[in-house]
Amino acid sequence: MEAATGGSSAMQWESKEEEHAREAEAAWQAYLRQQRSRRGWAQYLRCRPMSQLCKSDDGNWVVMPASALDRLQSVGAGYPMLFRVQNAATLAASHCGVLEFGCEEGFVHVPAHAMARPGLEEGDLVLMTSTSLPKATSIKLRPHTTDFLGAKDQKELLEHNLKNYSTVTVGDTITVAEGEKRYLLDVVEAKPADAVSTLDTDCEVDFATPLDYVQPPVAPAPVKVAAAPCQDCGERRFVGVGIRMDGKPVEQTPPPAPTPAVGSSGKGKSASENVLRFFGGRSVAVPPRGAKSAKKVDGDEDKDAKRFAGQKYTL
């Protein structure tokens, strides 16, 4: 199994190498055809950083030799002069404008950030080709950090810094300076083409989510706690204290006495519960338990105090 995996990886690597070799050969043949046709301009030059000329490393303006200007004028190249910058080894490419002609023959000086996109290092061979690009109508940028979102007047800041860039290409990273601060922004979208010119044009700018943005955690839903049932709510709804506007005391109504349970005492019994019924059909009222017989004033016994005064029946 491991041997099969290793063999598959080797085949993929070889296929990529072959594809790269074919692309390099096609680029070289295109260069030769252009040289023979004398249409446009293309030339291989050695790359050097812009800092060697004591010039700013911001933007993507390059410095080329004077012989390049003579050749460009001979083929009728128009202004502004824009170029495709391609790494001869990796074939990665970007675009730039020319700041001036006057460096050493056989070399081109490129700003550091413009060298990063094609993967160029000092001394690498680079193919410079004259080209024309449409004017930008819309670009979308992705900041590297959320700090850029707090910058003051982003519109004016971008207008000032985009003057350092003659072109923008999807995949490039541009630098925006605000005083001592430096913000990096990736070009993720451009219209009407992936490579556009930013010279003398009105362009809409949109921003994507910054690379270091972290989605805030979702707060858990609050747990609803059921309220404990109120035992006295049915009897006492308003338990506050009343206050009069004139300052006089308020007569408080005493709460009603609780009703005794049925069967706890004789006071709560109904009249039917104090009646004994017999099979003869006659019923006699029975006084409540604990009640004392009352006597009349003249000393005679009360007739109601006589218990079981009825007739006797035999079953």
N, C-alpha and C positions, 0 to 999 in steps of 0.2 A: 504493500500500500504506500509506504513512504517512497519507494523507488518510483512508483507511478506518479506520485505528486511532484517529485523532483524533476522527472522528465517532462511533465506538463509545464512547469514553471520555466524550464529551459527553452521549450519551444515557443512560449509566449514572448520571452525576452528576445529570442532570435527573430521572431516576426516583427517586433517593434523596431529592432535594429534595421531590418530590411526595409521597413516602411520609411524610417527616417532617412535611410540612404537614398531611396527613390525620391523623397521630397527634396533632399539636398541637390540631387542631380537635376531635378526639374527646375529648381531655382537657378542653378548655374546656367542651364540651357536658356532660360528666359533672359538672363543677364546678357548672354552672348548675342541672342537675337536682337535685343535692344541696342547693343553696341553697333551691330551691323546696320540696323535700320536708321540709326541716328535720330530716332524719335524719342523725345524725353531725355532724361539724364539718370545714370546709375553709375556708382563707383564704390569699390571696396576701399575702406579706410580703417586705420587703427584707432581704437577708442582711448580717449584720455579724459580724466575728470575735469570739470570746469574750474575747480578750485586752483588748478595749476596756473590759470590766467588771472587769479585774484578777482574772479567774478562770482556773482551770487549763484548758489546751488539750487535756488528755488525756481520752479517752473520747468519748462521743457524747450527753451531756446538754446540752440547749439551754435558753435563757432566752427566754420569750415575754412579750408585753404582758398587762396585767391584764384587758383586754377579752376576750382569748381564754379566760380562765378563766370569766368570766361566761357566755359563749356555750356553753362545754363543759358547764357545770352545767345550763344551760337545756335541753340536749338529752339529759341523763342519761348523760353519758360516765362510764364506770367507771374504777376504778383497778386496776393502774397505768396512767397515761395514756401511750400510745405513739403515735407519729406517723410518717407516711410523708413523707419530705422529697424533693421532686422539683424539679429544675431546670426552670424554665418554658421555657427556650430549647432545651435539649438533650433534655429529657424523661428524663435519667438520674436514678435515684432510689436512696435508701437509707432507713434507719429510725433513729429516735432516741427518747429519753425526755425529759421535761421536768424540769429542775432546779428552776425557780421561775418565777413570773409577776411581772413588775415592771419590764421594760425599757421603752424608749420605744415609743409606739404606732406601729404600722405596720412594726416591725422584729422580727427574730428573730436572736439571737446564737448562733452555731454554732461549736464547736471547730474548729481548723484541719484536723485529720485527717478530721473528719466532712465538712468542706467539699470535701476533695479527691475523694472518691468520686463525688459528682454533678457535679464540675467547677465548683463555685461559687466566685465571687470576691465581694469586698465590693461591695455595691450591686446584686447580681443579684437578679432576681425569683424567689422560690421559693414553691411551692405546698405548704402544710402541711395534711395530712389526718389526722384521728384514725383509728386502726385498732386491731385486736386481733391478737396473734400467739400461736401455740402455744409452750409451754415447750420449751426445747431439751433433747434427750436425747443428742445426739452432734454434735460438730463436729470438723472436720479443719483443721489450720492448717499453713501452709507458711512456715517462717522465711526471712527474706531472706538471712541469713548463717549459717554453721556455728557461729559463736560462741555462739548460743543453746543448742546441744547441750551446751556445757560449763557452763551456768548451774547453780548449786546449788539443789537442791530445786525442780524445775520445777513440781510440783503446787502447792506453797504459793505460788510466784511467780505462777502464773496465777490462783489463787483471789483473791489480793490485787488484782491488776490488773483482773480482769474485773468488779470492783465499779464500775469507771468506765464500764462499758458496760451499758446497759439492754437492748440488742438486738445481734444480729450478723446480717449479711446476706452471702450468698455474693458475693464480689467486693470486700468491704470489706477494709481493712488496719487492724489494731489495733496499739496500742503497748503493750509490756510493759517496765516500768522496774525495774531492779535497781541501786539506788544511783544513781550518775551514768550508768550505762549505759542505753541505750535499744535495745530489740529491736523490729523490725517483723515482723509475721506476717500473711500473707494468709489470708483465710477461703476455703477451696476447697470445703468441703462442710459442710452443716448438715442435721440431721434433727430433726423430721419434715417441715420445709419449708425453702425457701431463705432465709427470714427468720424468725428465732425470738427469743423472749425469754429472757434469761439471769437473770431475777430469781427468786429462791426456787426453784431447781431443781437436781437432781443431774444432771450432764452428763458424759459421757465425752469425753475429748479425745485425739485422735490427731494425729500429725505426719507431714507429707509431707517428701520430700527437699528440703533447703534450695536456694535459687535459685543460690547460688554454689558448690554442691558439684561437684567435678570427679572423675570416675571415674579411679582410679589405673590406670596402664598395666599391661597384662598382661605378666608376666615371661616371657621366652622359655624354651622347654623346654630343659633341659640336653642338650648333645650328648654322646652316649656314644662314648668313644674306645676302640677295641679294643686290648687289651693285647698287647704284642709277645710272640711265642711264645718260650718258654724252651727253649734248646737242651740244657741240662743237667738239666732237670727229671726226665727219665726215669732218669738215673743217680744224681743227687744231690738227694734231696728235702729232707733236713734238714742244713743246712750250719752250724748253730749249734755252740756249745761247751757240752759237758755240765759240770755242777757237782755235786759231791757235797754232801750235807747235813752230813757230818762234817768237811768242809774238806780232805780228802785229794785229791791230784791224780787226775784221771780218765785212764785209759789210752785214748788216742785210737787208733782202728783206722785204719790207713792206707787211703786210697781204693784200690780195685782198679785194677790196671794196665789200660790200654786194650788191647783185643784187636786185634792187627795184622790188616790187611786180607789177604784170601786172595790169594796170589800174590806178596806182598811179600817173603817169605823162605821157606826150605824147612821151617822149624819148623811152620808152620801147615798143611802139606800132609797129606793123608790117605795111608794105605798104598797105596791104589789108584793114586794119582798117581805113586808111586815104582816102578811096575811097568811094564816094557816088554812088550808082547804082540807075538808073531810069528804068521805065517800057519801055522806048523806046529802051533799049538795049545799049545805049551809057553810058559810065562812065567817070567821070571827077575826076582827082586827087585833093584832098583837102589838103592844107598845114596844118601843125600842128597848134594847138591852141596857140595863143600868138606870132606866128611868124610875123614879120614886113615885109612889101613889100619893096624890094630893088629897087632903082632908078639907071638908067644908068648914066654914067658920063656926057653925053651930055644933060641931063635934060629930056629926053623922059621917059615916064612911062614904067615900065617893063610889058611885056605882061603876064608874069606868075602871076602878082599881081592881075589881073582881075579875080574876082570870078564869077561864073555862066555865062560864056561867050558863052554857047551853045544856041541852038535854043529852042524855046518854043513849047511845045506839049500840046494839049488839050485832056484829057481823055474822 
